[in-house]
């Protein structure tokens, strides 16, 4: 085992020990160390890091993300090998987080209706996608969190979901609205009737009872979004499943503003509900939605209005 590979093992152990899943980054860094070993290089340099990050086929965005992963590893290695070069920032154009797509009620209704039309009409598949997309829309869960739910995580008697060990190793409890609880109860009954003894531990399952993974979900979502006009055939970008989560967050914040609530005081509750690691991630929504900015400006205008 080379010194770099030993350092990588320690680095990954440290990152994952802090609660980061770090799976893709681990694969990328393993590939980077193999790249270094193939060139018999024992010291990380900016030139080598850049050569690896820009291996084809790569876009400037993906190359920048790969270089960022190496930069973190290089900082760790530099504490043991002072000859290590830490790739500087600013080599690639700065990545900007895209503005979220905010679904209208009509678009969400159309998506859920289209899911119910999925074949086979006597199967479970259409009900699974109908309830999966509906649950994300009304709770703001991440897709991976919804597909990862176990039957034991869904307490339909108390109306609470247990979201366990998700992004950054965080867990949380999500209370459900009575209508959501009733909808999930109907799905669970239909799933159990359909599968019988083949029922496994997962809450959302495929037609044959296998775990529903996100790689199955994206093609179905693309098909449905094209059917209802959210995307045109061949579009490489457009509304995503994740934008249902953004829509939930935006609507919650807009509702608080319009009800006159203290948004600053309430924001940590939303941050916790969404499973953000820190409240700053939730603050992003305030700058990402024009409607939210307008509501914030109106509130400031009212606060500083000079009365005669």
Buried (B, 14 or more C-beta within 10 A) or exposed (E): EBEBBEBBEEBBEEBBEEEBBBEEBBEBBBEBBBBBEEEEBEBBBBEBBBEBBBEEEBEEEBBBBBBBBBBBBBEBBBEEBEEBBBBEEEBBEEEEEEEBBBBEEEBBBBBBEBBEEBEEEEBBBBBBBBBBBBBBBBBBBBBEBBBBBEBEBBEBEEBBBBBBEBBBBBEBBBEBEEEBBEBBBEBBEBBEEBBEEEBEEBBBBBBEBEBBBBEBBEEBBBEBBBBBEBBEEEEEEEBBBEBBBBBBBBBBBBEBBEEEEEBEEEBEEBBBBBBBEEBEEBBBBBEBBEBBEEBBEEEEEEEEEEEE
